[in-house]
Structure formats: C-alpha cells, structure tokens
C-alpha cells in the first residue's frame, strides 16, 4: 500500500466527551458501518483494548484509527473522558482539526465536557456536536442544546465555532440524524451516514506543507515485538518513505539521534497496514528510531527547529514510591528492587507526559493529574509483578507571590435529595464552596462546588459511596491554583495496629471484633506495625491478632464451640488511597493491599512522636 493522499482528502477528528457518554461505542459504530470492522470482530468497545479499560468501562489511553469513507481517509482519535487522564486529551488535540463533542442527550454537558471543550476551543478547533442516547425516553435535546450554547459562550467560542452542526444519535442502535431543533422521530432504519457527511463537510483539511521537508510531531509511543519502538504522530510537512534518513529533536530543538526509517504504517480499523510512504496531514506510525520520546520532532536532516508543543496543565497530586521493605517482602512479586521500580517509572514518564517522576534517594516522587491517574499506574505495575510501598497522596503545592497556593477542583455531584445534606456537610468541612444547586430528575439534585484537591481525594472513593448508598455520581475537573485554605479535618477513626508477627488466629480476632472493623481474616499473615483494622474510637490501639488460645490438660465435657466472624473489610486500590493516613503507607503486591505504619516498631513510633512534640 503506497498511495500518498493529498491533504484535501484527509480528515483528522477527535471524539471527546464526559465519562460514559458513549464516545467509544460511537467509534465502534463508525468502524463497523464504514466496513472497516466486520462482524467477526463483534467485541463491543473495541477501542478499549487495555485490560483495565475493559474492566472499568472507561477509556484511559487515547487511541487512533483510520477509516475510509468514499474518497476520504478519516483519522479518528478516541480520547479519555476522565479529568485524571486529561493529559491524553491535551496531547492528541494537536493531531486533529476538529472535534466531535459527544454529550448525553439527557444529562447534558458535564464537568469533563467543559474541560475538553475548553481545550479544543483554545486550539481553534471546529466542533461537531453529537447528542448521544437520544432514543431514551428521558432525553431532552432542546434543553441540552440551550445548555451547550451557554457553555460555548462562557468558554469564549468564536462566531465560527458557535455555528456548529448538531446531530442526534444512538451509538448503541447505530444511527445519527441532523438536528435543527423542534420535533423529531427515531429513524426506523437509521445509519451513521449523517455523521460521516458532517465530518467530511465541517472538518477542515489539515494545515500542512506537503512540498516542504519532512516534519512530524510524536504524540504516542508504542512497543511492538517485531518492530521495536514505534512512534505515532501527525506529519506536518513533506513525506516519509521506508529507508529514508531522519533525525529526532527534543521539544527544545536539541539533537537526539539520526536514524533510518524501517517501517511506516497506518492503523486501519484494528490492524496496522504497512505503507511504502506517507504524506503531510496523515497520522502514521514510524519505526527505526531508538531514543525518541513523546513530544519529540522527527524531521529531515536539513530541519533544525522542533515543532512547538502546547503546555499541559500541571500535576496536582504526588506520591512517594519505594521498594517494599515490609517483613513480607518478596513473597508475592517478582520485581522487587528500587532500581527496577525507578526504571519502570522513568519509562512510564516517557510515554505518559502528564506524569513527572523525580528520584529522591531510595524513594521516587511521582506527580500526576489525580488519584485515579496514579491509581491506574499502580494497578498496572501490580499486574506486572511489582512490589512497592506507597505514601499517602498529597496535593502539589506551589508558591505564588510568596504565598502557598493549592490546586482546586470543580465537582459536580448528582445525588438523591435525601443525601444532599450529609454530602454538603462533609464537603463543606473539607473547605468546599457551593456554586450552584439545581433540581435533577426523579427526586435528585445536582450540586456544583469548588473544593481543594486534598479535601476531595480523602472523600470520593470511600465515604461518598457510603453517604449516597452507592447511588451518587461525582465528577471533578481541575480549575486552578488558589491560596491555601488551611487544615482540613477528616472523620477517620483510629487504627488497630498489630504488635506481633505471624498468622492471625480465630481466637484473637473474635476478641477484637467488638473493638472495631477488621481488615484481616484467620490464618492471614501480619507483622508488627501492620494496620489490621479501624478502631471504633478516635485513638489508635495496639493489639495482638496472633494470640492463640491457651491449652490445658483438662478435657471439656461441653460440645465443640463454633465461632462465626464477620467478613473483613477489603479495600480496592482507590479506597485504600483515600483511607491511608499521613503517618502510614500502603504495601502493594500483585495479590495484596496492606496498610502499615511508616515506622513499624512501636517504641520507635513513640520516640518519633516525642521528638515532634518537643519541636512544636
């Protein structure tokens, strides 16, 4: 395959939306109805290929694929919808010339819709609005259309951007129709043709220089068992052929290396199609470069300036990673040393540009866009066999005019009316400020607040689910830095801390159950300083969960005794990140999550506490 398409026949578009508004399903339908994806590939949400994406039902990594429609090649980029993966969104917007903004026809524009739309409008991209799930009885396209107009105006859209086409769609049913307001009906035999035509008509051809020297900006790095490192990006100038000599430049324009292109490919549907050459405006993959990285410029040897990149929003959350040093280290994982850990994290930072990694002696500081962002990284590394010790997540503070500023987020909360009071009380105590409250549907309220990131991260994964009986929906996005708002109180109680090592006994746990909520079960191994439960009172309590029942030589005449224990509380990774205290750590292994004190020995903890009291 060697045809180099002129830029006039190329359309580059990103699909961006809020979490679970259906953009990945929409891309699946475009692939199927264009004939790119056949019935044999019947797996739903094919663009979510990552195991964690399929488990959680969210998009984590941006994906790029191409479809052929009539005489056009449409390069479609499917992007994450969660604010914690906004770095992926910002990175791929440099590839495209328009965006399809997918909005739930019942929920309307949500927090993340605002975030990604603002980024797209700032880049001057032309939007195409798709109101998805329009076939639901509760859809309200006219009101959502009005809300979107207000949102576009608030975000400072230009007159040209305000004249966007709007379509009603059901990605699940596989249809889309043009919508100009007023009455409409669900098509009996619908298709996505209207959306295809809107993309071709309203997406401008890429602004590139086909006659100039080769110039390409790398936006994604992949690894292939046969090709090695593969770099995906948009060609801004000239063309590239297999065997051509190119060089790589840093974003600052410094020389990295010179190499020969060994492969050029385009992703058509789900498969890579090898090309002899590719031209300006196309999004392709290149192999042959060894030391390239995301945001690097690949170019002809005669070019000496790198392609400018758009700066990302700063990281807002940091954690300290270290090798697992607990008494149970090395029993469940295969990647154990601090060197292995540092190598893996530095490699991640090459491709995950919203992540910053800084080695600090035996520890590595990792900063990201949110707890979910870093939690996905930790979960991925668990599955790769890593054992590690993680510090509590902390907000990244910075100095502005000599004063401490902290990251602030906007949260949109959808809860039942009966749960509004407790949720607002908890968030207000965490320095949250109410900005709006409106009636929702079916006895629900939608609350919008601004709250420091550090106040939000300790509430979302654990208490929020309990307070809303599992029915609440909370979404957040980064707003900016504001002056530090002072200490935040939490409702966390004390800990039950083990004073001994060994397997837990039923006898000991039965006696400890009235003291609080246990995190361990009989025969589970514990060690000194490990947190085995939450105390029912505010202060922590040191206990012995390995205590065995004393044996005597007296024979009992009673029947055998049966002990029934409550099931222990088991944390998910997000829940334990929200629960962990300032003087604690999380022990992460491929099969276990354990809470422990940062200082395991009880006497050492007391000495440390006395030293802090003297300083105060």
C-alpha positions as CSV (number, residue, x, y, z in Angstrom):
1,X,0.0,0.0,0.0
2,X,1.8,3.1,-1.2
3,X,-0.8,5.8,-2.2
4,X,0.0,9.1,-0.6
5,X,-3.3,11.0,-0.2
6,X,-3.3,14.8,-0.7
7,X,-4.2,16.8,2.4
8,X,-7.5,17.8,0.8
9,X,-8.7,14.2,1.2
10,X,-7.7,13.7,4.8
11,X,-9.9,14.5,7.8
12,X,-8.5,14.3,11.3
13,X,-11.1,14.4,14.1
14,X,-11.1,13.6,17.9
15,X,-14.0,12.2,19.8
16,X,-14.2,13.9,23.2
17,X,-16.8,13.6,25.9
18,X,-17.6,13.2,29.5
19,X,-17.2,9.8,31.2
20,X,-19.7,7.2,30.0
21,X,-21.4,9.4,27.4
22,X,-20.8,6.8,24.7
23,X,-18.0,8.0,22.6
24,X,-16.1,4.7,22.4
25,X,-19.3,2.9,21.3
26,X,-19.8,5.7,18.7
27,X,-16.3,5.0,17.3
28,X,-17.2,1.3,17.2
29,X,-20.3,2.0,15.0
30,X,-18.3,4.2,12.6
31,X,-15.8,1.4,12.2
32,X,-18.5,-1.2,11.5
33,X,-20.7,0.9,9.2
34,X,-17.7,2.0,7.1
35,X,-16.8,-1.6,6.6
36,X,-13.5,-1.3,8.4
37,X,-14.6,-3.6,11.2
38,X,-16.5,-6.7,10.2
39,X,-19.0,-8.9,12.1
40,X,-16.2,-11.3,13.1
41,X,-14.9,-8.5,15.4
42,X,-18.1,-8.4,17.4
43,X,-16.5,-7.4,20.7
44,X,-18.1,-4.2,22.0
45,X,-16.0,-1.2,22.8
46,X,-13.1,-2.5,20.6
47,X,-11.2,0.7,21.1
48,X,-10.8,0.0,24.8
49,X,-8.2,-2.7,24.3
50,X,-6.4,-2.2,27.6
51,X,-7.4,-4.8,30.2
52,X,-8.1,-2.2,32.8
53,X,-10.2,-0.2,30.3
54,X,-12.4,-3.2,29.7
55,X,-12.7,-4.0,33.4
56,X,-13.6,-0.4,34.5
57,X,-15.6,0.6,31.4
58,X,-13.5,3.8,30.9
59,X,-11.0,4.9,28.3
60,X,-7.6,5.5,29.8
61,X,-5.3,5.8,26.8
62,X,-6.0,7.7,23.6
63,X,-6.4,5.5,20.5
64,X,-6.1,6.4,16.8
65,X,-7.6,4.6,13.9
66,X,-8.4,5.3,10.3
67,X,-11.5,4.6,8.2
68,X,-12.1,5.1,4.5
69,X,-15.3,6.8,3.5
70,X,-15.9,7.5,-0.2
71,X,-12.7,9.1,-1.4
72,X,-11.6,10.3,2.1
73,X,-9.5,9.0,4.9
74,X,-10.9,9.9,8.3
75,X,-8.4,9.6,11.1
76,X,-10.4,9.2,14.3
77,X,-8.8,9.7,17.8
78,X,-10.8,8.3,20.7
79,X,-9.8,10.1,23.9
80,X,-10.3,9.6,27.6
81,X,-13.3,11.1,29.3
82,X,-12.0,11.4,32.9
83,X,-10.2,14.5,34.1
84,X,-7.3,12.5,35.6
85,X,-6.4,11.4,32.0
86,X,-6.7,15.0,30.6
87,X,-3.0,14.8,29.6
88,X,-4.0,12.3,27.0
89,X,-6.7,14.7,25.7
90,X,-4.4,17.6,25.5
91,X,-1.7,15.6,23.8
92,X,-3.9,14.3,20.9
93,X,-5.7,17.6,20.2
94,X,-2.5,18.6,18.4
95,X,-3.2,15.8,15.9
96,X,-6.7,16.9,14.8
97,X,-8.5,19.8,13.0
98,X,-12.0,19.3,14.6
99,X,-13.7,17.6,17.5
100,X,-16.9,15.6,17.8
101,X,-18.2,16.6,21.2
102,X,-20.4,13.7,22.4
103,X,-22.9,14.8,25.0
104,X,-25.6,12.6,26.7
105,X,-29.0,13.9,25.5
106,X,-30.4,13.5,28.9
107,X,-27.5,14.6,31.3
108,X,-26.3,17.5,29.1
109,X,-22.8,18.9,29.3
110,X,-20.9,17.8,32.4
111,X,-17.7,18.8,34.1
112,X,-15.4,16.9,31.8
113,X,-17.3,18.1,28.7
114,X,-16.4,21.6,29.8
115,X,-12.7,20.7,30.3
116,X,-12.1,19.0,27.0
117,X,-14.2,21.6,25.1
118,X,-12.3,24.5,26.6
119,X,-9.0,22.8,25.4
120,X,-10.4,22.3,21.9
121,X,-11.7,25.8,21.6
122,X,-8.4,27.3,22.8
123,X,-6.7,25.5,19.9
124,X,-9.2,26.9,17.4
125,X,-10.7,23.5,16.5
126,X,-14.2,23.4,14.9
127,X,-16.7,21.4,16.9
128,X,-19.4,18.9,15.7
129,X,-21.9,18.2,18.5
130,X,-23.5,14.8,18.8
131,X,-26.3,14.3,21.3
132,X,-26.0,10.6,22.1
133,X,-28.5,8.3,23.7
134,X,-31.3,10.4,22.1
135,X,-33.6,7.4,21.8
136,X,-34.0,7.2,25.6
137,X,-37.5,8.3,26.9
138,X,-35.8,10.8,29.2
139,X,-33.7,12.6,26.5
140,X,-34.2,16.4,26.3
141,X,-32.3,17.6,23.2
142,X,-33.8,21.1,23.2
143,X,-32.7,21.9,26.7
144,X,-29.3,20.3,26.2
145,X,-28.9,22.4,23.0
146,X,-29.6,25.5,25.1
147,X,-27.2,24.4,27.8
148,X,-24.5,23.8,25.2
149,X,-25.0,27.3,23.6
150,X,-24.5,28.8,27.1
151,X,-21.4,26.7,27.6
152,X,-19.8,27.7,24.3
153,X,-20.5,31.3,25.1
154,X,-19.0,31.0,28.6
155,X,-15.8,29.4,27.2
156,X,-15.3,32.2,24.7
157,X,-16.0,30.3,21.5
158,X,-15.6,32.4,18.3
159,X,-18.5,33.1,16.0
160,X,-17.3,30.4,13.6
161,X,-17.1,27.9,16.4
162,X,-20.6,28.8,17.6
163,X,-22.0,27.8,14.2
164,X,-21.6,24.1,14.9
165,X,-23.6,21.3,13.3
166,X,-25.7,19.2,15.7
167,X,-26.8,15.6,15.3
168,X,-29.0,13.3,17.4
169,X,-27.6,9.8,17.7
170,X,-27.9,6.4,19.4
171,X,-24.4,4.8,19.2
172,X,-25.8,1.6,20.6
173,X,-28.6,1.4,17.9
174,X,-26.2,2.7,15.2
175,X,-28.0,5.8,13.9
176,X,-27.4,9.5,13.6
177,X,-29.5,12.3,12.2
178,X,-29.1,16.0,11.7
179,X,-30.9,18.1,14.3
180,X,-32.1,21.7,13.9
181,X,-34.4,21.9,16.8
182,X,-38.1,21.2,17.2
183,X,-39.9,17.8,16.7
184,X,-38.1,14.7,15.5
185,X,-38.6,11.0,15.4
186,X,-36.4,7.9,15.9
187,X,-35.4,6.6,12.4
188,X,-36.7,3.1,11.6
189,X,-33.7,2.2,9.5
190,X,-31.0,4.6,10.6
191,X,-27.3,4.7,9.9
192,X,-24.3,6.9,10.7
193,X,-24.2,8.5,7.2
194,X,-25.2,11.9,8.5
195,X,-22.3,11.9,10.9
196,X,-19.9,10.7,8.2
197,X,-21.1,13.6,5.9
198,X,-20.8,16.1,8.8
199,X,-17.2,15.1,9.4
200,X,-16.3,15.4,5.7
201,X,-18.1,18.8,5.3
202,X,-17.3,20.5,8.6
203,X,-13.8,19.2,9.4
204,X,-11.2,21.3,7.5
205,X,-8.3,19.6,5.8
206,X,-5.1,19.6,7.8
207,X,-3.0,22.8,7.6
208,X,0.3,21.3,6.5
209,X,3.1,21.9,4.0
210,X,3.2,18.9,1.6
211,X,6.0,20.5,-0.5
212,X,8.3,21.2,2.4
213,X,10.9,18.9,4.2
214,X,9.6,16.0,6.3
215,X,8.4,17.1,9.8
216,X,6.4,15.1,12.3
217,X,5.4,15.5,16.0
218,X,5.4,12.4,18.1
219,X,2.3,12.1,20.3
220,X,2.3,8.4,21.2
221,X,4.8,5.7,21.8
222,X,4.1,2.0,21.3
223,X,6.2,-1.1,21.6
224,X,5.9,-3.9,19.0
225,X,7.5,-7.4,19.4
226,X,8.7,-7.3,15.8
227,X,9.2,-3.6,15.0
228,X,10.6,-2.4,18.4
229,X,9.7,1.1,19.4
230,X,7.0,2.7,17.3
231,X,6.2,6.4,17.2
232,X,2.8,7.7,16.2
233,X,2.2,11.2,15.2
234,X,1.0,13.7,12.5
235,X,3.1,14.7,9.6
236,X,3.2,18.5,9.3
237,X,5.4,18.8,6.3
238,X,6.7,16.8,3.3
239,X,6.6,13.0,3.2
240,X,8.4,10.0,4.7
241,X,9.4,6.7,3.0
242,X,10.8,3.4,4.2
243,X,14.6,3.7,4.2
244,X,14.7,7.4,4.5
245,X,17.2,9.0,6.9
246,X,15.6,11.2,9.5
247,X,16.7,12.8,12.8
248,X,15.0,13.3,16.1
249,X,14.9,16.6,18.1
250,X,13.8,17.3,21.7
251,X,10.9,19.9,22.2
252,X,13.7,22.5,22.7
253,X,15.3,21.6,19.4
254,X,18.3,19.7,20.7
255,X,19.6,16.8,18.6
256,X,18.7,13.3,19.9
257,X,19.8,10.9,17.2
258,X,19.8,10.2,13.4
259,X,18.2,7.0,12.2
260,X,16.8,5.2,9.1
261,X,13.1,4.6,8.9
262,X,12.5,0.8,8.8
263,X,8.7,0.8,8.8
264,X,5.8,3.2,8.1
265,X,2.3,2.1,8.9
266,X,-1.3,3.3,9.3
267,X,-3.9,1.8,11.6
268,X,-6.9,0.9,9.6
269,X,-9.6,-0.3,11.9
270,X,-7.8,-2.6,14.4
271,X,-4.9,-3.7,12.2
272,X,-1.7,-2.0,11.2
273,X,-1.3,-1.6,7.4
274,X,2.3,-1.2,6.2
275,X,3.0,1.7,3.9
276,X,5.8,2.5,1.5
277,X,5.3,6.2,2.1
278,X,3.1,8.7,3.9
279,X,2.4,12.3,3.3
280,X,1.6,15.6,5.1
281,X,-1.6,15.7,7.1
282,X,-1.7,11.9,7.8
283,X,-1.4,10.3,11.2
284,X,1.0,7.3,10.9
285,X,3.4,5.2,12.9
286,X,7.2,5.1,12.3
287,X,9.8,2.5,13.4
288,X,13.5,2.7,13.3
289,X,14.3,5.4,15.8
290,X,15.6,4.2,19.2
291,X,15.8,7.1,21.5
292,X,12.7,9.1,20.5
293,X,10.0,10.1,23.0
294,X,6.6,11.7,23.2
295,X,6.7,15.4,22.0
296,X,9.9,14.7,20.0
297,X,10.1,16.0,16.5
298,X,11.1,13.6,13.7
299,X,12.3,15.5,10.6
300,X,14.6,15.7,7.6
301,X,18.3,16.2,8.5
302,X,18.0,19.7,7.0
303,X,15.5,20.8,9.6
304,X,16.9,22.3,12.8
305,X,13.8,23.6,14.6
306,X,11.3,21.5,16.6
307,X,7.6,21.7,16.2
308,X,6.1,23.8,19.0
309,X,4.1,21.9,21.6
310,X,1.2,23.0,23.8
311,X,2.0,23.1,27.6
312,X,-0.1,20.8,29.8
313,X,-1.9,21.7,33.0
314,X,0.4,21.0,35.9
315,X,0.2,17.8,38.1
316,X,-1.9,18.2,41.2
317,X,-1.2,15.1,43.2
318,X,2.1,13.5,44.3
319,X,3.0,10.1,45.9
320,X,6.3,8.6,47.0
321,X,7.1,5.2,45.6
322,X,9.7,2.9,47.2
323,X,10.6,-0.8,47.2
324,X,8.6,-2.9,49.5
325,X,10.5,-3.2,52.8
326,X,7.9,-5.0,55.0
327,X,8.6,-8.3,56.7
328,X,6.5,-10.0,53.9
329,X,8.5,-8.6,51.0
330,X,9.4,-10.8,48.1
331,X,6.7,-13.4,48.8
332,X,4.2,-12.4,46.1
333,X,6.0,-10.4,43.5
334,X,8.9,-10.7,41.1
335,X,10.0,-7.1,40.6
336,X,11.4,-6.2,44.0
337,X,14.3,-3.7,43.9
338,X,14.3,0.1,44.0
339,X,16.3,0.0,40.7
340,X,13.6,-2.0,39.0
341,X,11.0,0.4,40.3
342,X,12.8,3.5,39.2
343,X,13.5,2.1,35.7
344,X,9.8,1.3,35.3
345,X,8.6,4.7,36.4
346,X,11.1,6.6,34.3
347,X,10.0,4.5,31.3
348,X,6.4,5.4,32.1
349,X,7.2,9.1,32.1
350,X,8.5,8.8,28.5
351,X,5.0,8.0,27.2
352,X,2.7,9.4,29.9
353,X,3.5,13.1,29.5
354,X,1.1,14.2,32.3
355,X,3.3,12.3,34.8
356,X,6.5,13.6,36.3
357,X,9.0,11.3,38.0
358,X,11.8,12.5,40.3
359,X,14.2,10.1,42.0
360,X,14.8,11.1,45.7
361,X,17.4,8.6,47.0
362,X,15.7,5.3,47.8
363,X,12.3,6.9,47.0
364,X,10.8,8.1,43.8
365,X,8.3,11.1,43.7
366,X,5.6,10.6,41.2
367,X,3.3,13.5,40.4
368,X,0.1,13.1,38.3
369,X,-3.3,14.7,37.5
370,X,-5.3,12.9,40.2
371,X,-5.6,9.9,42.4
372,X,-7.2,7.8,39.7
373,X,-4.4,8.7,37.3
374,X,-1.8,7.4,39.7
375,X,-4.0,4.6,40.8
376,X,-4.2,3.2,37.3
377,X,-0.4,3.3,37.1
378,X,-0.1,1.4,40.5
379,X,-2.6,-1.2,39.4
380,X,-0.8,-1.7,36.1
381,X,2.5,-2.2,37.9
382,X,0.9,-4.7,40.3
383,X,-0.1,-6.8,37.4
384,X,3.4,-6.7,36.0
385,X,4.7,-8.3,39.3
386,X,6.0,-5.2,41.2
387,X,6.0,-5.0,45.0
388,X,6.2,-1.4,46.3
389,X,5.5,0.9,49.2
390,X,3.3,3.9,48.5
391,X,3.0,7.1,50.6
392,X,-0.4,8.8,51.1
393,X,-1.4,11.0,48.1
394,X,-0.7,14.7,48.7
395,X,-1.7,17.8,46.8
396,X,1.1,19.5,44.9
397,X,1.5,23.0,46.5
398,X,3.4,25.9,44.9
399,X,4.5,29.4,45.9
400,X,2.8,32.4,44.2
401,X,4.0,35.9,45.3
402,X,5.4,34.4,48.5
403,X,2.2,32.7,49.5
404,X,1.3,29.0,49.4
405,X,-1.3,28.0,46.8
406,X,-3.0,24.7,46.3
407,X,-4.9,23.0,43.5
408,X,-8.7,23.5,43.4
409,X,-11.2,21.4,41.6
410,X,-14.8,21.9,40.4
411,X,-17.0,18.9,41.4
412,X,-20.5,18.2,40.0
413,X,-22.4,15.8,42.3
414,X,-25.7,14.1,41.3
415,X,-27.4,12.6,44.4
416,X,-30.8,11.8,45.8
417,X,-32.5,14.7,47.6
418,X,-32.3,12.8,50.9
419,X,-28.5,12.5,50.7
420,X,-27.8,16.2,49.9
421,X,-27.4,17.3,53.5
422,X,-24.7,14.8,54.5
423,X,-22.7,15.2,51.3
424,X,-22.7,19.0,51.5
425,X,-21.8,18.8,55.2
426,X,-18.8,16.6,54.5
427,X,-17.6,18.7,51.6
428,X,-18.1,22.0,53.4
429,X,-15.9,20.7,56.3
430,X,-13.3,19.9,53.6
431,X,-13.3,23.6,52.6
432,X,-15.8,23.1,49.7
433,X,-17.7,26.1,48.5
434,X,-21.2,25.8,46.9
435,X,-21.5,27.5,43.5
436,X,-24.9,26.1,42.3
437,X,-27.6,23.7,43.2
438,X,-30.4,22.7,40.7
439,X,-33.2,20.1,40.7
440,X,-32.4,17.0,38.7
441,X,-34.7,14.2,37.6
442,X,-36.7,11.7,39.7
443,X,-36.0,13.1,43.1
444,X,-32.3,14.0,42.6
445,X,-30.3,17.2,42.9
446,X,-27.2,18.4,41.0
447,X,-24.7,20.2,43.2
448,X,-21.7,22.1,41.9
449,X,-18.9,23.0,44.3
450,X,-15.3,24.1,44.3
451,X,-13.0,22.3,46.7
452,X,-9.3,21.8,47.3
453,X,-7.9,18.6,45.7
454,X,-6.6,17.4,49.1
455,X,-10.1,17.7,50.6
456,X,-11.7,15.7,47.7
457,X,-9.2,12.9,47.5
458,X,-10.0,11.6,51.0
459,X,-13.7,11.5,50.4
460,X,-14.6,10.3,46.9
461,X,-13.5,6.6,47.0
462,X,-14.7,5.7,50.5
463,X,-17.2,7.9,52.4
464,X,-19.0,9.2,49.3
465,X,-20.2,5.8,48.3
466,X,-21.5,5.1,51.9
467,X,-23.1,8.5,52.2
468,X,-25.0,8.2,49.0
469,X,-25.8,4.4,49.4
470,X,-23.9,3.7,46.2
471,X,-26.2,5.8,44.1
472,X,-24.3,9.1,44.0
473,X,-22.3,10.3,40.9
474,X,-19.4,12.7,41.4
475,X,-17.2,14.1,38.7
476,X,-14.4,16.6,39.0
477,X,-12.0,18.7,36.9
478,X,-9.0,20.9,37.7
479,X,-9.8,24.6,38.0
480,X,-6.6,26.2,39.0
481,X,-4.4,27.2,42.0
482,X,-5.8,29.3,44.8
483,X,-4.4,30.5,48.2
484,X,-4.1,27.6,50.7
485,X,-7.3,27.2,52.6
486,X,-6.0,25.9,55.9
487,X,-6.1,22.5,57.7
488,X,-8.9,20.0,56.8
489,X,-10.4,17.7,59.3
490,X,-11.4,14.2,58.4
491,X,-13.8,11.7,60.0
492,X,-11.3,8.9,60.0
493,X,-11.1,7.0,63.3
494,X,-8.1,5.4,65.0
495,X,-6.3,2.2,63.8
496,X,-5.9,-1.3,65.2
497,X,-2.2,-1.9,65.0
498,X,-0.6,-5.3,65.2
499,X,2.2,-5.7,67.9
500,X,3.3,-9.2,66.7
501,X,4.1,-11.2,63.6
502,X,2.6,-14.4,62.3
503,X,-0.8,-15.8,61.2
504,X,-4.0,-14.3,62.7
505,X,-5.9,-16.7,64.9
506,X,-9.7,-17.0,65.2
507,X,-9.4,-16.8,69.0
508,X,-7.7,-13.4,68.8
509,X,-9.9,-11.9,66.1
510,X,-13.1,-13.0,68.0
511,X,-12.0,-10.9,71.0
512,X,-11.0,-8.0,68.8
513,X,-14.2,-7.7,66.7
514,X,-16.0,-5.5,69.3
515,X,-13.1,-3.1,69.1
516,X,-13.8,-2.0,65.5
517,X,-13.8,-3.1,61.9
518,X,-11.2,-5.8,61.0
519,X,-9.2,-5.9,57.7
520,X,-7.8,-9.4,58.1
521,X,-9.2,-13.0,58.5
522,X,-7.9,-16.0,60.3
523,X,-4.6,-17.5,59.1
524,X,-3.7,-14.3,57.3
525,X,-0.1,-13.3,57.9
526,X,0.5,-10.0,59.7
527,X,3.6,-8.2,61.1
528,X,4.4,-5.6,63.7
529,X,3.2,-2.2,62.7
530,X,0.7,-3.5,60.2
531,X,-2.8,-2.0,60.4
532,X,-5.3,-4.8,60.8
533,X,-8.5,-2.8,61.4
534,X,-10.2,0.5,62.1
535,X,-10.8,1.3,65.8
536,X,-14.3,2.3,66.9
537,X,-12.8,5.3,68.8
538,X,-10.7,8.2,67.6
539,X,-7.4,7.0,69.1
540,X,-5.3,4.1,67.8
541,X,-5.0,0.8,69.7
542,X,-2.1,-1.7,69.7
543,X,-3.3,-5.3,69.6
544,X,-2.1,-8.8,69.2
545,X,-4.1,-10.6,66.4
546,X,-1.9,-13.7,66.5
547,X,-2.7,-14.6,70.1
548,X,-3.5,-18.4,70.5
549,X,-5.9,-20.0,72.9
550,X,-4.2,-21.4,75.9
551,X,-4.2,-25.2,76.1
552,X,-4.9,-27.2,79.3
553,X,-4.8,-30.9,80.1
554,X,-8.5,-30.7,81.2
555,X,-10.9,-32.4,79.0
556,X,-14.1,-30.4,78.2
557,X,-17.4,-32.0,78.6
558,X,-19.1,-29.3,76.5
559,X,-19.9,-29.6,72.8
560,X,-17.4,-28.2,70.3
561,X,-17.6,-24.5,70.1
562,X,-18.1,-22.8,66.7
563,X,-17.0,-19.2,66.1
564,X,-18.6,-17.0,63.4
565,X,-16.6,-13.9,62.4
566,X,-17.8,-11.0,60.3
567,X,-16.2,-10.8,56.8
568,X,-13.2,-8.5,57.0
569,X,-13.3,-5.2,55.1
570,X,-11.4,-5.4,51.8
571,X,-10.2,-2.3,50.1
572,X,-10.0,-1.5,46.4
573,X,-6.9,0.4,45.4
574,X,-8.8,3.7,45.1
575,X,-10.4,3.1,48.5
576,X,-7.1,2.4,50.3
577,X,-5.6,5.5,48.7
578,X,-8.4,7.6,50.2
579,X,-8.2,5.8,53.6
580,X,-4.4,5.9,54.3
581,X,-3.3,8.3,57.0
582,X,-0.4,10.8,57.0
583,X,1.9,8.5,59.1
584,X,1.0,5.4,57.2
585,X,2.0,3.6,54.0
586,X,0.4,1.2,51.6
587,X,2.1,-2.1,50.8
588,X,1.2,-3.0,47.3
589,X,1.9,-6.5,45.8
590,X,0.4,-8.4,42.9
591,X,-2.1,-10.1,45.2
592,X,-2.4,-8.0,48.3
593,X,-3.0,-4.5,49.6
594,X,-1.9,-3.9,53.1
595,X,-1.9,-0.8,55.3
596,X,1.0,-0.3,57.7
597,X,2.6,2.4,59.8
598,X,5.5,4.2,58.1
599,X,7.6,3.3,61.2
600,X,6.8,-0.3,62.1
601,X,8.3,-0.6,65.6
602,X,6.0,0.7,68.4
603,X,8.9,2.1,70.5
604,X,10.4,3.9,67.5
605,X,7.0,5.5,66.8
606,X,6.7,6.8,70.3
607,X,10.2,8.3,70.2
608,X,9.4,9.9,66.9
609,X,6.2,11.3,68.4
610,X,8.0,12.7,71.4
611,X,10.6,14.4,69.1
612,X,7.8,16.1,67.2
613,X,6.2,17.3,70.4
614,X,9.5,18.9,71.5
615,X,9.8,20.7,68.2
616,X,6.3,22.1,68.5
